[in-house]
Amino acid sequence: MKRLLLVPIVVSFLFGCAQTQGPVNADFSQVKRELEALKVKVKSQEEKLSLLEERLSKVEDRTAGNEQRIFEIKKKLEEVDKTLSAVTVPITSVKPSSAKGGEEEPQPVVQLSARDLYRQAFNAMEAGDLEKAKSLFEQLVKQYPSSSLADNALYWIGEIYYSHNDYETAASYFKQVIEKYPNENKVPAAMLKLGLCYKGMGDVDKAKEAFNKVIEMYPGTPEAGIAKVKLMELER
């Protein structure tokens, strides 16, 4: 009777053990699979590391080779420098041969064009070097009196004197523009500035006369507009 009672207990115990062993085996299999996958990854990383080490070794070899070549090139350059130093004659010891009796030939003088002179003069004026600008403008007028830039050059010389309050000298240059180049584009501006010179000298009548001429001869121009304003100022 006791044996019959023990049978269900033993069967129940064995069934419970079987149920417990099932999940353990499953977990072990999962761990084993993950371990195998990790081994594969480690092996792959080791192969990549090996390739990188191989590439690094090649780069180091090339670098060493380049350093050797650079050293050889430097050495050759030093040898070339030594050779040149041995054969080079100082420049100061060599004098140009002269055509007659050891006298040096005069260097040819390059004459600037009217446009080049004007450009240099205008640049000097903008830079504030008025003396240089005046000299170059005067050179242009002297060398190229028939140039289309001659009236401009005379006008700017007048402007330079006007900026120094030398109204009398400035007026003489503005008159030259009007008289020598009556059909050129600087005449309206020169006539207006002539009126301003007379105003600066205190000659109101001549100033009014000059302003009226600008208004009559060049209506609609900026110079005529300024002349009207200046005329109104004088008549107040």
C-alpha positions as CSV (number, residue, x, y, z in Angstrom):
1,M,0.0,0.0,0.0
2,K,2.8,2.4,0.9
3,R,4.5,1.6,-2.4
4,L,1.4,2.5,-4.3
5,L,1.3,5.8,-2.6
6,L,5.0,6.6,-3.4
7,V,4.4,6.0,-7.2
8,P,2.5,9.3,-7.8
9,I,5.0,11.2,-5.8
10,V,8.0,10.0,-7.7
11,V,6.2,10.5,-11.1
12,S,5.4,14.1,-10.0
13,F,9.0,14.8,-9.0
14,L,10.4,13.5,-12.2
15,F,7.9,15.5,-14.3
16,G,8.9,18.7,-12.4
17,C,12.6,18.1,-13.0
18,A,12.0,17.6,-16.7
19,Q,10.2,20.9,-16.8
20,T,13.0,22.7,-15.0
21,Q,15.7,21.2,-17.3
22,G,14.0,22.3,-20.5
23,P,14.5,26.1,-19.9
24,V,18.1,25.6,-18.7
25,N,19.0,23.7,-21.9
26,A,17.3,26.5,-24.0
27,D,19.3,29.2,-22.2
28,F,22.5,27.3,-22.7
29,S,21.9,26.9,-26.4
30,Q,21.3,30.7,-26.7
31,V,24.5,31.6,-24.9
32,K,26.4,29.1,-27.0
33,R,25.0,30.7,-30.2
34,E,25.9,34.2,-29.0
35,L,29.4,33.1,-28.1
36,E,29.9,31.7,-31.6
37,A,28.7,34.9,-33.1
38,L,31.1,36.9,-30.9
39,K,34.0,34.7,-31.9
40,V,33.2,35.4,-35.6
41,K,33.1,39.2,-34.9
42,V,36.4,39.0,-33.0
43,K,38.0,37.1,-35.9
44,S,36.8,39.7,-38.3
45,Q,38.2,42.6,-36.2
46,E,41.5,40.7,-36.0
47,E,41.7,40.4,-39.7
48,K,40.9,44.1,-40.2
49,L,43.6,45.0,-37.6
50,S,46.1,42.8,-39.4
51,L,45.3,44.7,-42.7
52,L,45.7,48.1,-41.0
53,E,49.1,47.0,-39.6
54,E,50.2,45.9,-43.0
55,R,49.2,49.2,-44.6
56,L,50.9,51.1,-41.8
57,S,54.1,49.1,-42.4
58,K,53.9,50.0,-46.1
59,V,53.4,53.7,-45.4
60,E,56.4,53.7,-43.0
61,D,58.5,52.0,-45.7
62,R,57.5,54.7,-48.2
63,T,58.2,57.5,-45.7
64,A,61.6,56.1,-45.0
65,G,62.3,55.9,-48.7
66,N,61.2,59.5,-49.3
67,E,63.3,60.8,-46.4
68,Q,66.3,59.1,-48.0
69,R,65.5,60.7,-51.4
70,I,65.1,64.1,-49.8
71,F,68.4,63.7,-48.1
72,E,70.1,62.8,-51.4
73,I,68.5,65.8,-53.2
74,K,69.7,68.2,-50.5
75,K,73.1,66.8,-50.8
76,K,73.1,67.3,-54.5
77,L,71.9,70.9,-54.1
78,E,74.6,71.7,-51.7
79,E,77.2,70.4,-54.2
80,V,75.6,72.6,-57.0
81,D,75.8,75.6,-54.7
82,K,79.4,75.0,-54.0
83,T,80.1,74.7,-57.8
84,L,78.2,77.9,-58.5
85,S,80.1,79.8,-55.8
86,A,83.3,78.7,-57.3
87,V,82.5,80.0,-60.8
88,T,80.3,83.0,-60.1
89,V,81.9,86.4,-60.8
90,P,80.7,89.4,-58.7
91,I,78.3,91.6,-60.7
92,T,80.0,94.8,-59.4
93,S,83.3,93.7,-61.1
94,V,81.7,93.5,-64.5
95,K,81.1,96.8,-66.3
96,P,79.1,97.2,-69.5
97,S,81.2,97.9,-72.5
98,S,80.9,101.4,-73.9
99,A,80.6,102.5,-77.5
100,K,83.3,105.2,-77.4
101,G,86.3,105.7,-75.1
102,G,84.9,103.9,-72.1
103,E,81.9,106.3,-71.8
104,E,78.6,104.8,-70.9
105,E,75.9,105.0,-73.4
106,P,72.9,107.2,-72.3
107,Q,69.8,105.2,-71.5
108,P,66.8,105.8,-73.9
109,V,64.1,108.0,-72.4
110,V,60.7,106.5,-72.6
111,Q,58.1,109.1,-73.4
112,L,54.7,108.5,-71.9
113,S,51.5,108.9,-73.9
114,A,49.0,111.6,-73.1
115,R,46.7,109.0,-71.6
116,D,49.4,107.6,-69.4
117,L,50.4,111.0,-68.2
118,Y,46.8,111.9,-67.5
119,R,46.3,108.6,-65.6
120,Q,49.4,109.1,-63.5
121,A,48.5,112.8,-62.8
122,F,44.9,111.9,-61.8
123,N,46.1,109.1,-59.5
124,A,48.6,111.4,-57.8
125,M,45.9,114.0,-57.3
126,E,43.5,111.4,-55.7
127,A,46.4,110.3,-53.5
128,G,46.8,113.9,-52.3
129,D,50.2,114.6,-54.1
130,L,49.0,117.8,-55.7
131,E,52.4,119.0,-56.7
132,K,53.2,115.8,-58.6
133,A,49.8,115.9,-60.2
134,K,50.2,119.5,-61.3
135,S,53.6,118.8,-62.8
136,L,52.3,115.8,-64.8
137,F,49.2,117.8,-66.0
138,E,51.5,120.6,-67.2
139,Q,53.8,118.1,-68.9
140,L,50.7,116.7,-70.8
141,V,49.6,120.1,-71.9
142,K,53.1,121.0,-73.1
143,Q,53.8,117.7,-74.9
144,Y,50.3,117.1,-76.3
145,P,48.5,120.4,-76.7
146,S,46.2,118.9,-79.3
147,S,45.2,115.9,-77.2
148,S,41.5,115.5,-76.2
149,L,42.8,115.4,-72.6
150,A,44.6,118.7,-72.8
151,D,41.5,120.7,-71.7
152,N,41.0,118.3,-68.8
153,A,44.6,118.7,-67.7
154,L,44.3,122.5,-67.7
155,Y,41.1,122.3,-65.8
156,W,42.6,120.2,-63.1
157,I,45.6,122.5,-62.7
158,G,43.1,125.3,-62.1
159,E,41.3,123.1,-59.5
160,I,44.6,122.5,-57.7
161,Y,45.3,126.2,-57.5
162,Y,41.7,126.8,-56.5
163,S,42.1,124.3,-53.6
164,H,44.9,126.5,-52.3
165,N,42.8,129.6,-52.5
166,D,45.0,131.0,-55.2
167,Y,42.0,132.3,-57.1
168,E,43.9,134.5,-59.5
169,T,46.1,131.7,-60.8
170,A,43.3,129.3,-60.9
171,A,41.2,131.8,-63.0
172,S,44.0,132.0,-65.6
173,Y,43.8,128.2,-66.2
174,F,40.0,128.1,-66.3
175,K,40.2,131.0,-68.9
176,Q,42.7,128.9,-71.0
177,V,40.2,126.0,-71.1
178,I,37.4,128.3,-72.3
179,E,39.6,130.1,-74.9
180,K,41.8,127.3,-76.2
181,Y,39.2,124.5,-76.2
182,P,35.8,126.2,-76.6
183,N,34.1,123.0,-77.9
184,E,35.5,120.6,-75.4
185,N,33.5,119.0,-72.5
186,K,35.3,120.9,-69.7
187,V,34.2,124.4,-70.8
188,P,30.9,124.5,-68.7
189,A,32.8,123.4,-65.5
190,A,35.7,125.8,-66.3
191,M,33.2,128.7,-66.7
192,L,31.5,127.9,-63.4
193,K,34.8,127.7,-61.6
194,L,35.8,131.0,-63.2
195,G,32.8,132.6,-61.6
196,L,33.7,131.0,-58.2
197,C,37.2,132.4,-58.6
198,Y,35.8,135.9,-59.2
199,K,33.6,135.4,-56.1
200,G,36.6,134.4,-54.1
201,M,38.5,137.5,-55.2
202,G,35.5,139.7,-54.3
203,D,34.6,140.7,-57.8
204,V,30.9,140.2,-57.6
205,D,30.0,141.7,-61.0
206,K,32.4,139.4,-62.9
207,A,31.2,136.4,-60.8
208,K,27.5,137.2,-61.8
209,E,28.5,137.6,-65.4
210,A,30.2,134.2,-65.4
211,F,27.3,132.4,-63.7
212,N,24.8,134.0,-66.2
213,K,26.9,132.7,-69.1
214,V,26.8,129.2,-67.8
215,I,23.0,129.4,-67.3
216,E,22.5,130.8,-70.8
217,M,25.0,128.7,-72.8
218,Y,24.5,125.4,-71.0
219,P,20.9,125.1,-69.8
220,G,19.9,121.9,-68.1
221,T,23.4,120.9,-67.2
222,P,24.6,120.4,-63.6
223,E,26.9,123.4,-63.9
224,A,23.9,125.6,-64.8
225,G,22.0,124.4,-61.8
226,I,24.9,125.2,-59.5
227,A,25.4,128.6,-61.2
228,K,21.7,129.5,-60.4
229,V,22.3,128.7,-56.8
230,K,25.5,130.8,-56.6
231,L,23.8,133.6,-58.4
232,M,21.0,133.7,-55.9
233,E,23.5,133.7,-53.1
234,L,25.2,136.8,-54.6
235,E,21.8,138.6,-55.1
236,R,20.7,138.3,-51.5
